[in-house]
Every structure is written in structure tokens, then in C-alpha cells.
Amino acid sequence: MTSAVPVDLTVQVGAVRLRNPILTASGTFGYGVEFAQLIDLNRLGGIVVKGLSREPMDGAPAPRLCETPSGMLNAVGLQNIGVRVFVAEKLPVLGKYDTAIVANVFGYCVEDYVEVIRVLEDADGLAAYELNVSCPNVKRGGMQFGGDPALVAEVVGAARKAAATRPLWVKLSPMVADIGLIARTAEAAGADALTVANTYPAMAIDPWTGKSLLGNQTGGLSGPSIKPITLRLVWEACKAIKIPVLGVGGIETVEDVLQYLAVGATAVQVGTASFTDPAVSQRLVEDLERALYRAKAFTLNEIRGKVFADFG
Ligand SMILES: Cc1cc2nc3c(=O)[nH]c(=O)nc-3n(C[C@H](O)[C@H](O)[C@H](O)COP(=O)(O)O)c2cc1C
């Protein structure tokens, strides 16, 4: 389906040109192919696939999801089919669609990240890598990569060397004392763009049993409840660096998208909202076209300029 509205939604995330600024967020849209019967994947700016590890992973014990006021908790435990099966089975199918495919990469030590990228480097059909640094570093006593500038510099630097052929996006953890410092560190270590941010560690307890509602005790909070917090992180990151930022956290409506663009994001990703409406990302593309048309703007830069004016 093509648009009846004559507006240009294309955006440039570094070297990657996207047909529009709406991508699906990692872990909330499978490997993309599962949604091909539900929406027109060609309409999306891009698809960030489920996090990929060196070897397949079974993930965390059930229950893995629970609803919270204005959001949800997940403890999926980064279950995935492993990078080699992804390359052999999913990537060829994704190649049929005209949208940017971004591989989300994670590991538990620097060598894990490098090995996943090494395998992906031999494959065709990817627009960029997105490094998930919200993972414990088992060689450093389980300390999260993303919370420590030295570890961010180390993992991003190593990934940069391994990613010879493609742009490297780095997805930051929101659990940091100074997002500007971490953002500048990732930029200096060679990141081409930043994704801000991942979920927030949280808990939900059954009041009558006193037990966790998740098999893994704790999980990651996502959805509308995190949007104001992540919006501020995106704003702080954009002020600190020159490379583009992709905003992700609680986006459900076109107003949410405009808010992220207003604080400086070049593009956005839609996560939890796809659980209640699998077609939400395609609808947001259409709503954004209409919003531009209504604002009598014909490119996103015009509307970004207008909203930026309010922020000085
Ligand atoms: C069920 C689930 C699985 C996720 N898996 C990943 C993952 O594998 N890698 C990653 O970087 N982020 C993962 N995320 C985080 C999302 O990509 C996104 O950053 C976060 O949910 C905030 O956006 P939202 O509020 O729109 O969901 C996951 C989120 C959810 C809800």
C-alpha cells in the first residue's frame, strides 16, 4: 500500500537511509518474518531483530511477562535461536522485504559480541548492527557493560573493529548515573548512532503469596510508564553527542513519536505497543504522514525544525 499523502518521511541515521523514522524494537517483533502476514513490512523504516548470541539460548523460566500499570515487565532471558541459525534461516526470508534490517547483538564477555558480529559480517542483507550493552559481563563479576564507561569503551571499541562493513549502533542502558558521559564514551569508541534506551530493572509481587510474578524474580519495565523518563535520557544524550539517536520507550501514538523527535531523536523504535496491536508500527507511519500534511510540512526536517524552536 502506498501513501496518498505527498510527504517525505525519509531520515538518515548516519550512513543508513531509512524510508521513515519508525522501526520496531528488538525483542518485541520476533525476527520480523512472524509479522509478515499481519502488516506490510515494506512500510516500516526498519526492523531490529531479537537479540542474537553466539549460541542458541533457552531463556528464563516462565512466567516471563506480567502487566503493570501503564506498562509491563518481561524476563525473557534473551532467548534466541543463535546467530548462525538466524543467518541461515531468517535473513534470507527478510531479504524479500524493502526495509532496513538491523541485527541486535549481545554477549556476556567482549569476545561473545565480537564473534556474533564476525558471523554476521559474512552475511548479506543487514543495514546495521545494534549492540545491546545492558548485559552482565561475566568476566567482571556480572557488572553490566552499559553502566561503566570503561566497559562501554572496551566493548564498543572491539565491536567497531569487528564491524568492518556496517554501521554500529549502540543501545544504552537507562540505569546510568550520567547518560551524557556514557553517550560520549560510546561515540568516541566508534559508535555510528545510539539507541536510547533499554528497559528498567523492576519487580512485581503477588501480594497474597509474596512471590514474584516472574519466574526470574526481576524483569525489565517497558511501555508508557517509562516514556517520560526515557524522553529525558534521549534529550540528555542528544545534547552530549553529534551522532544520531534513536529513541525507544513507551511509544504508542504519533504524539509520542513527535515528542521524541522534538528532543532530538532522528528515528524511533516501537516495542511493547506491538504486543497489544501488532500493526501499531505501520499505523504510526501513516499517522506521521498525516501529521506532517496537517502541519503543512512536506519533510520531517520542517516539522523537526518547528518543534525544536520551542526547545531553544
Ligand atoms: C519482551 C521484550 C524483549 C526484549 N528483548 C530485547 C532484546 O533482545 N535486546 C534488546 O536490546 N532489547 C530488548 N528489549 C527492549 C526493547 O527493545 C525496548 O528497548 C524497551 O522495551 C523499551 O521500549 P518500549 O517501552 O516501547 O517497549 C525487549 C523488550 C521486551 C518488552
Ligand as a Chemical Component Dictionary entry (heavy atoms), coordinates in Angstrom:
data_LIG
# 
_chem_comp.id                   LIG 
_chem_comp.type                 NON-POLYMER 
_chem_comp.pdbx_formal_charge   0 
_chem_comp.three_letter_code    LIG 
# 
loop_
_chem_comp_atom.comp_id 
_chem_comp_atom.atom_id 
_chem_comp_atom.alt_atom_id 
_chem_comp_atom.type_symbol 
_chem_comp_atom.charge 
_chem_comp_atom.model_Cartn_x 
_chem_comp_atom.model_Cartn_y 
_chem_comp_atom.model_Cartn_z 
_chem_comp_atom.pdbx_ordinal 
LIG C1  C1  C 0 9.667  -8.913 25.680 1  
LIG C2  C2  C 0 10.813 -7.967 25.431 2  
LIG C3  C3  C 0 12.015 -8.466 24.931 3  
LIG C4  C4  C 0 13.086 -7.604 24.674 4  
LIG N1  N1  N 0 14.266 -8.098 24.157 5  
LIG C5  C5  C 0 15.281 -7.253 23.869 6  
LIG C6  C6  C 0 16.490 -7.740 23.260 7  
LIG O1  O1  O 0 16.631 -8.933 22.933 8  
LIG N2  N2  N 0 17.502 -6.840 23.034 9  
LIG C7  C7  C 0 17.375 -5.515 23.340 10 
LIG O2  O2  O 0 18.313 -4.743 23.101 11 
LIG N3  N3  N 0 16.232 -5.020 23.881 12 
LIG C8  C8  C 0 15.197 -5.856 24.150 13 
LIG N4  N4  N 0 14.029 -5.353 24.693 14 
LIG C9  C9  C 0 13.906 -3.893 24.979 15 
LIG C10 C10 C 0 13.113 -3.172 23.878 16 
LIG O3  O3  O 0 13.750 -3.284 22.623 17 
LIG C11 C11 C 0 12.907 -1.676 24.232 18 
LIG O4  O4  O 0 14.169 -1.066 24.381 19 
LIG C12 C12 C 0 12.124 -1.484 25.532 20 
LIG O5  O5  O 0 11.088 -2.435 25.653 21 
LIG C13 C13 C 0 11.539 -0.063 25.670 22 
LIG O6  O6  O 0 10.626 0.228  24.629 23 
LIG P1  P1  P 0 9.002  0.066  24.770 24 
LIG O7  O7  O 0 8.604  0.778  26.021 25 
LIG O8  O8  O 0 8.460  0.648  23.510 26 
LIG O9  O9  O 0 8.761  -1.419 24.876 27 
LIG C14 C14 C 0 12.960 -6.210 24.955 28 
LIG C15 C15 C 0 11.727 -5.715 25.454 29 
LIG C16 C16 C 0 10.664 -6.561 25.694 30 
LIG C17 C17 C 0 9.376  -5.992 26.210 31 
# 
loop_
_chem_comp_bond.comp_id 
_chem_comp_bond.atom_id_1 
_chem_comp_bond.atom_id_2 
_chem_comp_bond.value_order 
_chem_comp_bond.pdbx_ordinal 
LIG C1  C2  SING 1  
LIG C2  C3  SING 2  
LIG C2  C16 DOUB 3  
LIG C3  C4  DOUB 4  
LIG C4  N1  SING 5  
LIG C4  C14 SING 6  
LIG N1  C5  DOUB 7  
LIG C5  C6  SING 8  
LIG C5  C8  SING 9  
LIG C6  O1  DOUB 10 
LIG C6  N2  SING 11 
LIG N2  C7  SING 12 
LIG C7  O2  DOUB 13 
LIG C7  N3  SING 14 
LIG N3  C8  DOUB 15 
LIG C8  N4  SING 16 
LIG N4  C9  SING 17 
LIG N4  C14 SING 18 
LIG C9  C10 SING 19 
LIG C10 O3  SING 20 
LIG C10 C11 SING 21 
LIG C11 O4  SING 22 
LIG C11 C12 SING 23 
LIG C12 O5  SING 24 
LIG C12 C13 SING 25 
LIG C13 O6  SING 26 
LIG O6  P1  SING 27 
LIG P1  O7  DOUB 28 
LIG P1  O8  SING 29 
LIG P1  O9  SING 30 
LIG C14 C15 DOUB 31 
LIG C15 C16 SING 32 
LIG C16 C17 SING 33 
# 
